[in-house]
């Protein structure tokens, strides 16, 4: 296998795991009434942006997205 294929394989395996871990963490913090740290909020939004696209996140957040 080429190096690029290995990187793609690792990325394909790691990204879903990281997404699930961060999502569970945010849900548990919300469920137990704890404040979600600001850095965790932005990290979770970045992860969701990778999955669903920047346009959808801007739409959900009510932001324009244009400079």
C-alpha positions in Angstrom: 0.0 0.0 0.0 1.1 3.5 -0.7 1.5 6.0 2.1 -1.5 8.0 0.9 -3.7 4.9 1.1 -2.6 4.3 4.7 -3.4 7.9 5.6 -6.8 7.6 4.1 -7.4 4.3 5.9 -6.4 5.8 9.3 -8.5 8.9 8.6 -11.5 6.7 7.7 -11.2 4.8 10.9 -10.4 7.6 13.3 -12.9 10.2 12.2 -16.0 8.3 13.1 -14.6 7.3 16.5 -13.6 10.9 17.4 -17.1 12.1 16.2 -18.9 9.6 18.4 -16.7 10.3 21.5 -17.2 14.1 21.2 -21.0 13.7 20.6 -21.4 11.4 23.6 -19.4 13.9 25.7 -21.5 16.8 24.7 -24.8 14.9 25.2 -23.8 13.7 28.6 -22.7 17.2 29.7 -26.0 18.5 28.5 -28.0 15.7 30.0 -26.5 16.2 33.5 -26.9 20.0 33.3 -23.3 20.8 33.3 -21.9 23.7 31.3 -20.3 22.7 28.0 -16.8 24.4 27.8 -16.5 26.9 25.0 -13.6 25.0 23.4 -15.6 21.8 23.4 -18.5 23.6 21.7 -16.3 24.9 18.9 -14.5 21.6 18.5 -17.8 19.7 18.2 -19.0 22.2 15.6 -15.8 21.8 13.6 -16.2 18.0 13.7 -19.9 18.3 12.5 -18.7 20.8 9.9 -16.4 18.1 8.5 -19.3 15.6 8.3 -22.2 17.8 7.1 -20.5 20.7 5.4 -20.0 24.3 6.3 -23.1 25.5 4.5 -25.5 23.4 6.6 -23.9 24.6 9.9 -24.2 28.2 8.9 -27.8 27.6 8.0 -28.5 25.8 11.3 -26.8 28.5 13.3 -28.5 31.3 11.4 -25.3 32.8 10.2 -24.8 34.4 6.8 -21.4 32.8 6.1 -20.4 35.5 3.6 -17.7 38.0 4.1 
